[in-house]
Amino acid sequence: MSFAAIDASRVEKAAGASLQTLRSAPEPTEAYQRKVLMIERIEALARAAAETKGQGVITLTSEEFWLISRNW
């Protein structure tokens, strides 16, 4: 599995956009609920990293990056 350090504020914005897209067409499936929860966690972690002085970077796996970029 590959990892990348990415600007946390950009990840937060991307996760927010992804959540907005997902919530515009909710599905009653467990897979949908898991996807939303995972993206909410990514957004929260990115926000915390962006707000932490001297941090500003978050590390994502390729799967996490794919998950949020797929729903922009």
C-alpha positions as CSV (number, residue, x, y, z in Angstrom):
1,M,0.0,0.0,0.0
2,S,1.3,3.4,-0.8
3,F,1.2,6.6,1.3
4,A,1.4,10.3,0.5
5,A,1.8,13.4,2.6
6,I,-0.8,15.9,1.4
7,D,-1.7,19.5,2.4
8,A,-4.3,19.0,5.2
9,S,-6.5,22.0,4.3
10,R,-6.8,20.7,0.7
11,V,-7.8,17.3,2.0
12,E,-10.3,18.8,4.3
13,K,-11.9,20.7,1.4
14,A,-11.9,17.7,-0.8
15,A,-13.4,15.5,1.9
16,G,-16.1,18.1,2.5
17,A,-16.9,18.2,-1.3
18,S,-17.0,14.4,-1.4
19,L,-19.4,14.3,1.6
20,Q,-21.6,16.9,-0.1
21,T,-21.8,14.8,-3.2
22,L,-22.5,11.6,-1.3
23,R,-25.2,13.2,0.8
24,S,-27.0,14.6,-2.3
25,A,-28.0,11.1,-3.2
26,P,-28.1,8.9,0.0
27,E,-28.4,5.2,-0.3
28,P,-29.7,2.8,2.3
29,T,-26.8,0.4,2.0
30,E,-24.1,-0.5,4.6
31,A,-21.4,0.2,2.0
32,Y,-22.7,3.8,1.6
33,Q,-22.8,4.3,5.4
34,R,-19.2,3.0,5.8
35,K,-18.0,5.2,3.0
36,V,-19.6,8.3,4.6
37,L,-18.1,7.5,8.0
38,M,-14.7,7.0,6.6
39,I,-14.8,10.3,4.7
40,E,-16.1,12.1,7.8
41,R,-13.1,10.7,9.8
42,I,-10.7,11.8,7.1
43,E,-12.2,15.3,7.1
44,A,-12.0,15.6,10.9
45,L,-8.3,14.4,10.9
46,A,-7.5,16.8,8.1
47,R,-9.2,19.7,9.9
48,A,-7.2,19.0,13.1
49,A,-3.9,18.8,11.2
50,A,-4.7,22.0,9.3
51,E,-5.5,23.8,12.6
52,T,-2.4,22.5,14.4
53,K,0.4,25.0,14.4
54,G,3.5,23.7,12.5
55,Q,1.6,20.7,11.0
56,G,-0.5,21.4,7.9
57,V,0.1,17.9,6.4
58,I,-1.8,14.7,6.6
59,T,-0.7,11.3,5.3
60,L,-3.3,9.3,3.3
61,T,-3.1,5.8,1.9
62,S,-3.8,5.4,-1.8
63,E,-7.2,3.9,-0.9
64,E,-8.2,6.9,1.3
65,F,-7.1,9.3,-1.5
66,W,-9.0,7.3,-4.1
67,L,-12.1,7.4,-1.8
68,I,-12.3,11.1,-1.5
69,S,-11.1,11.9,-5.1
70,R,-13.7,9.6,-6.6
71,N,-16.6,11.6,-5.1
72,W,-15.5,15.2,-5.9
